[in-house]
Amino acid sequence: MSNETPQVLTIAGADSSGGAGISADLKTFAAQGVYGANVFVALTAQNTLGVQDVLMTPPDMIWSQMKSIADDLAIKAIKTGMLGNAETVALVAKGLQNFDFGKYVLDPVMFAKGGAKLLNPDAVAAVKSLLLPLTELVTPNMPEAEILSGQAINNRQDMQRAARTIQKLGAKNVLLKGGHGQSSRIEDYILLADGTDFWLASQRVHTERTHGTGDTISAAITSQLALGKTLDVAILNGKRYVDATIRDGIAVGHGHGPLNHGTKLVTEDTIEVLHDI
């Protein structure tokens, strides 16, 4: 009976207001029906209005957390979120190579919803050289994809080019999220390791309650992989879940409010799968 329950791991920072980071990941893991473990790399003083302070975890403690989990739990999939600096990125890369944590989903968190920088320039270079080659999937939003690829993104063709560039840096599969676009529909671009691609499209919900969206979709996909879903199905199910958490909003705070992680998926599918746009 030991270790039969699907188990996943998040390595990220803590959001004191509970809307993003490890808080969002653990809520999502529970909603998806998997058991979530966590490694804290940072504490943040944060709310829906912004990030007020950040305290990084000492490297020895980060390593001890990873080893402790590896010594006991049977992790089937892992995601990383906010990592903060190059030293932490390098340490996490070492952990991924030394411990069997299953399939790896990289959410390259660079900015908080309010604009605070959560990854310094040296760390961006480390993510590109050390983490991208280890990933099963990387899930940048448009600003993050611009930084990773070194290319401006203004339209669908730019999204495709940026995704191909990121894949050439070592990422097997790329989910480039289109939520920062300006159209009435959100169109996410998915480029798979075998060269096939597709789009996921949904109607934009006009709301300020989108804090933790990137954490949530990457955590949902990680959960789906641990449940044995293929990557394309895991991405689609993750998108369905995060869309529902936004549509079924809750009122918390005075700024960019959190998602409703306790929502129930509606029977009507709100996501279109498109192979040619």
N, C-alpha and C positions, 0 to 999 in steps of 0.2 A: 504493500500500500504506500510505502514511503515515496515521496516526490512524484506521485502520479498526476497531481493537479498541475495544469499548465502554469508556468511561472515566467515572469518577465522582469526586466530590470530597467530602471531609469537612472542615468547619471546626469545631474543638472543642479540648478540652484533652487533655493526656496523662496517663494513669494509669500511674504507675511500676510497679504490680504487674501490668499487662497485661490486666486483666479488663474495663475499661470505656473510655470515651472513644475516642480515635483508635485505640488498640490493638484494641479490639473491632470498630470500624468496618472497619479494614483486613483483619482476619481474616474478617469477614463478606463483604466485597467479594470476596476471593479465593475463598471457598466458593461464592459465587454466580456466579463466572465472569466478573467484570469487573475492570478495572484501577483501582486506587484511588490517588488523590493526596490530599495533606493539607495543611491550614493549621493550625499550632499557635497557639492564642490564649492558652494557659496551660500551665505545668508544675505538676503536683501531686506532692507526696510522699504516697503513698496505698497502702494495702494492703487486704486483705479485712476488716480491723478498723475502717477509717475513713480520713479525710483528715487528715493531720497538718500540711500546709503547702501554700500555693498561691503561685505566682509568675506574674503576668500578663505576656504578651508586649508589648513596646512597640508602640504603634499603627503607627508607620512600618514596623516589621517585618511586622506583619500585612498591611498594604497591599502591601508588596513581595512577600510570598508569593502573594497573590491575583493580582497583576499578572503575576508570573513564570509561573504556571500558565496564565492566560488567553492569554499571548503564544505558548504552544507547544502545549498539549494541547487536545483536542476534548472538553470535558466535556459529557456528555449529561444528567446529573442531579447534584444536590448536596444534601447534608444538613448541618445545623448541630446541634451539641450544646451542651455547656457554653460559655457566652460570658462569664459572670462579671460584667461591669459595663456601664453604659449607653454608655460611650464605645466599647467593643468592638461592642456591638449596632449602634450608629449607623454604625460603620465597615463592618461586614459588610453592612448594608442598602445602603450606598453602593456596595460592591463588586457586590452582586447586581444593582443598577441599571446599573452601568457595564460589567460583563463578562457575556458569554453563557455561563452555566453550566447552562443547561437547566432542567428541572423542579426545583422546590425543595421539599424535605421538612424541616420544622422540628420538631425534638425539643426542646421548651422545658425543658431540664434545669435544675431549680431546687434539687434536693437530691441528695446522694450516698445510696447504699443505707444507710449507717450514720447518716444524718440531717444531715450537714454541709451548710450552705447554700452553694450554688454560683452563685446569682444574687441580687444585691442588689435592694432595692425599686425604686430608680430604673431599674434594668435591666428589671424586669418591665414597667413602664410603657412603656419603649422597645420591648420585644418586641411589646406589644400595638399600638402606634401605627405602628411602622416595619417590623416583619417579618411580622406576620400577613397584611397585605394583599398580600404578595409570594408567599405560599405556594401550592403545589399541594396540600399536605397538612400538617396539624399533628397531632402524635401525643402529646398529654399523658396522663399517668396521672391517677388521680383527684385526688390532692392538687394537682397542677399545674392541672388543669381547674378546681378550686375557686378557685384564685387568679386564673386568667385570666378566669373568668366572674363572680367575686364571689358565687357561690352554693354552699351546702352540698350535698354529694352523699352520699345515704344509700341510694338504691335506683335501680332502672332508670329510673324516670320522671325522677329528678334528673339522671341521666346524659344523657338526651335533652334536657332543658331546658338544661343547661350547654353541650352541643354546639351547640345552636341559637344560644345567646348568643355563643359563640366564633365561629361562622360569621358572625354579624352584625357582629363586629369586623373582618371582612375575609378570614378564612380561607376558601378555596374549599371544601375538604373537611376533615373532622375524623375522626380515629380516637381515640376516648376509651377508653383501656385500663382494664380492670376488675380488674387483678391485685391491687389493694389492698382489694378486697372481702373478705367473710368467708365466702362460700358455698363449697361443695365444687366448684363449677364457676366457671371464669373466663369472664366474658362481656364482650367488647369491643363497643362501639357505634360504628358507622360511619355518618356523615351526609355524603352527597355533594352536589355543587354544584347538581344539578338537583332537590334536595329528597328524593330517594329515600334509604332507609336500610336497614340490615340489621345483624345481630349475628353475631359469631363466638364460638362457645362451645367450651371444652375442659375436660377434667377437671384440677383443680388437682393439681400434683405437690408433695407436702409435703417441701420441701428448703430449706436455707439457701443453696444454690448458685444464686443468681439475680442476682449482681452483673453489671451491664452489660446487663440485659434490654432496657431502653428503647433504648439505643444500638444493640443488635443488630437489633431489629425495624425501626427506622427505616433502618438501613443496608441491610438486606435489601430493604426496599421501594424504596429509592433505586436499588439494583442492578437490581431487576426493571423499574423504569421505564426505565432506561438500555438494557435488553434489549428494549424495545419493548412490554412488557406494558401492558394497560389498568390503570387505577388499582385497580379492584376485584380483578382477578386478582393484581396486585402485592401488595396488602394480604393476600390470602388466602395467597399463597406465602410472604410474610414471616412470617406467623403460623405456618404449618406449620414453617418452619425454626427459629424461636425455640423453639417447643414441643419440637422434637426435641433442640435443644441443652440444654434443661433436663432432659428425660427421660433422655438419655444422659449423665448427669453425670460430672464428674471431681472428684477430691479435691485441692484446692489451698488452702493457707492455713488459718487457724484461725477465720475469721469468715464473712462472706457471700461464699462462694466464687464463682469465675467459671463461665461456661457452657462447654460443650464445642463450640467453634466448628468443630471438625473432624468433627463427627458426620455420619453418612449418614442421609438421610431414610428413614424406614420406608415400606414399601409400603402399610400400612394407614393410612388418613387418620384423624387424631385430632381434626380440627377440624370442627365442625358450622356450617353456614351457615343462619341463621334470619332470616326476614323478619317474623315476628310473635312477640313474647314476651308 
